[in-house]
């Protein structure tokens, strides 16, 4: 999927808001309830190996009231697209 298609799905141009959070990510990628339960290693999904290794950070979830201590927040070290620092 192209960035232009993702912008159209979200109806905005600001790249910082394009995929900031699980709901926005799914909207940008046109993932909806019809995808529930589908295997992630089969179409319509496609995963490709990164061109180079990335420093992935994990941390506590933010902006929620349940499972606040769960390490279910992920991001790239140094990314300008994180809503808050880790």
N, C-alpha and C positions, 0 to 999 in steps of 0.2 A: 504494500500500500504506500502511496506517495504522501509526502507532507501536504501537498495541495488537497488531496482527498481527505486527509485527517482534519485539516483546517475547515473544509466544507462540512464535514460531519459534525464538528463542534460549533460552526457558525462564528468563528473568530479568527483573528490573525496573530494574537499575542502568543509567541511560542512558549512563554513561561506558564501559561494557563492551559496549554494544549493537552497535556497528559498528567497534570499534577494531581494525582490521587487515583484510586482504582476506578471510581465511577467515570471520571473524565477520560481515563485511558481507554476504558471499554467503549465509551461514546466515540472517541476519536478513531478507534479501530473497527467500529461498527459491530461490536460484540454485544449480543443481547441474550435474553433468556433462552432463545432457541439453541444457543451454544452450550447450555448447561449439560454436563455429563459427557460431552464429546471428548475423545482422547486428544491430548495435545500434540501427539506425534503423528497425526493423520490429518489430511485435508478436512476442513478448510484452513487449518493452522499450518504454519511452516516456520521452523526455527532454523537459523543459520548460525554457524560458529562466528564469533567476532574475529575481525582481522588482526587484532592485537589484544593481549590481556588487559583487563580493567580492574581497578581497585574498587571492589564492591563493599559498601558499608552496610551494617545492619544496626538497628536501634529500636527503641520503644516506639509504639504507635502514638500518633498525636491527634488531637481533636476528637477523641472518642471517650466513652465512659466504661466500656467493657474490655477486659483483657488488656488493660493499659500497660502491663509489664511484659507483654508478649513482644519478642524481637521480630516483629513482622513488618518493619519498615526497612526499605532497601533503597540505596542510592549510589551514585558514582562519586568517589572522592573528588572534591574540587568542582563539582557541577554547579553551574549558575542557575540551575532549574529546581533546586531544592527549596521547598517552602520554608524550611527551618534547618539550621545546622544540626548535625548529629552530635 
